[in-house]
Amino acid sequence: MKKILALAAVATVALSSCSLYGTRSAAVSGQLKGFSPNQNLGLAIVGFNNGQYTADGTQAQVIDKFLTGGYTLTLPRDVPYGTYRVIVFRDANNDGRFNTGDTVLSRDNGKFLVYVQRDNQYFNGTKYGWNIYNAANRDIQTTILNNYDLEAVAAQ
C-alpha cells in the first residue's frame, strides 16, 4: 500500500511539472475537503473574470459521483489567455459539463489559475504558460502547480 501511495505522489509531481506544446505546466493538483459522495459531482476548469464564472463547454472536466479526496487535473492548451478557477459542481442535468445552471459546491480558495502568453502578463511574477496566483499573499507558483485545495461550501 505504501508503494502505491508513493507512486501516486511521484506521478502527481511528474504530471504537474511536465510540458505540453510549450506550456510550462500541464496539470494542477490539490485536495478535496468536505464533499459528500453520491451527488453527481464534477470538477471543472472555468473562466473567472470580473467576479463571474464563464463556462463554454471546452474546459477540462472530470465527472465522478464519488469525487472525494485528492485530484490531478490536466490543464487545457486551447483556451484563451486569462484567469481561471477549478471548481467542484453538481451536474444537475447529467450532461457531463459545467453549465450556467449547475450549482458550484466549492468555496473560493483565493487562488487563480493564470494562463499567460508572456511573463508578467496579468500579475507580476507569472511566467509563460500556466501559473497559480494566490491573491491572499500575492504568491505565484510557476512550475509545480499543487496545493490548489478545494473545500465544500457549508450546505450541499
C-alpha positions in Angstrom: 0.0 0.0 0.0 2.8 2.4 0.9 4.4 1.7 -2.5 1.2 2.6 -4.3 0.8 5.9 -2.4 4.4 6.8 -3.1 4.0 6.0 -6.8 0.8 8.2 -6.9 2.7 11.1 -5.2 5.5 10.8 -7.7 3.1 10.6 -10.6 1.3 13.8 -9.4 4.6 15.7 -9.2 5.6 14.4 -12.6 2.3 15.4 -14.2 2.4 18.8 -12.6 5.9 19.6 -14.0 5.6 18.2 -17.5 5.4 20.4 -20.5 3.0 20.1 -23.4 3.5 22.0 -26.6 5.2 25.0 -25.0 3.1 25.4 -21.9 5.1 25.4 -18.7 2.8 23.2 -16.6 0.1 20.9 -17.8 -1.7 19.8 -14.6 -3.0 21.1 -11.3 -3.5 19.1 -8.2 -5.0 19.5 -4.7 -7.1 18.1 -2.0 -10.9 18.0 -1.8 -12.3 18.6 1.7 -15.9 18.2 3.0 -17.6 16.9 -0.2 -20.2 14.2 0.2 -20.2 11.3 -2.4 -23.2 10.3 -4.5 -24.1 13.7 -5.7 -23.0 13.7 -9.4 -20.1 15.8 -8.5 -17.9 17.3 -11.3 -14.6 19.0 -11.3 -14.1 21.7 -14.0 -11.7 24.4 -15.1 -13.8 27.5 -15.7 -13.0 31.0 -16.8 -13.2 33.6 -14.0 -13.3 37.2 -15.0 -14.9 40.2 -13.3 -16.2 38.0 -10.5 -18.1 35.7 -12.8 -17.6 32.1 -13.8 -17.5 31.5 -17.6 -18.4 28.1 -19.0 -18.3 27.4 -22.7 -18.1 23.6 -22.5 -14.5 23.4 -23.7 -12.7 23.4 -20.4 -11.2 20.2 -19.0 -13.7 18.4 -16.7 -14.0 15.2 -14.6 -17.4 13.8 -13.6 -17.4 11.3 -10.8 -20.3 10.9 -8.4 -17.9 9.6 -5.8 -15.4 12.5 -6.2 -13.6 12.8 -2.8 -10.0 13.0 -1.6 -7.4 14.4 -4.0 -7.3 15.2 -7.6 -4.9 15.9 -10.5 -6.5 17.7 -13.5 -4.8 18.3 -16.8 -4.9 21.9 -17.9 -6.0 22.7 -21.4 -3.9 24.4 -24.0 -6.7 25.5 -26.3 -8.3 28.2 -24.1 -7.8 32.0 -24.3 -5.2 33.5 -22.1 -6.7 34.8 -18.8 -7.7 33.8 -15.3 -9.4 30.5 -14.4 -10.6 28.6 -11.4 -11.0 24.9 -10.6 -14.5 24.3 -9.2 -16.5 21.4 -7.8 -20.1 21.4 -9.1 -23.2 19.3 -9.0 -24.0 18.1 -12.6 -27.8 18.6 -12.3 -28.7 17.7 -15.8 -26.2 14.8 -16.1 -24.7 16.1 -19.3 -21.1 15.8 -18.1 -20.4 19.5 -18.3 -20.5 22.6 -16.1 -23.4 24.7 -17.3 -24.7 28.0 -16.2 -27.5 26.5 -14.1 -25.2 24.0 -12.2 -24.5 24.6 -8.6 -20.9 25.4 -7.6 -20.2 23.4 -4.4 -16.7 24.7 -3.7 -15.6 27.8 -1.8 -13.5 30.5 -3.3 -10.0 29.4 -2.2 -8.5 32.8 -3.1 -6.4 31.3 -5.9 -6.5 31.8 -9.7 -5.1 29.7 -12.4 -3.5 32.2 -14.8 -2.7 31.3 -18.4 -0.3 33.8 -19.8 1.2 34.4 -23.2 4.3 36.2 -21.9 6.0 36.7 -18.5 4.3 39.2 -16.1 1.2 39.5 -18.4 -1.6 39.7 -15.7 0.3 39.5 -12.4 3.9 40.4 -11.7 5.9 37.2 -11.4 3.9 35.0 -13.7 5.8 33.0 -16.4 4.7 31.9 -19.9 2.1 29.1 -19.6 0.1 28.1 -16.6 0.6 29.6 -13.1 -1.2 29.7 -9.8 -1.7 33.2 -8.3 -2.6 33.3 -4.6 -4.4 36.6 -4.0 -4.0 36.5 -0.2 -0.3 36.7 -0.2 0.5 37.5 -3.9 2.5 34.3 -4.1 2.9 32.8 -7.6 3.6 29.2 -8.5 5.1 28.7 -11.9 6.4 25.2 -12.2 4.7 22.6 -9.9 1.0 23.6 -9.7 -0.1 21.9 -6.5 -1.9 22.7 -3.2 -4.9 24.0 -5.2 -7.2 22.7 -2.4 -11.0 22.9 -2.7 -13.3 23.0 0.3 -17.1 22.4 0.2 -19.5 25.2 1.0 -21.4 24.7 4.2 -24.7 23.4 2.7 -24.5 20.8 -0.1 
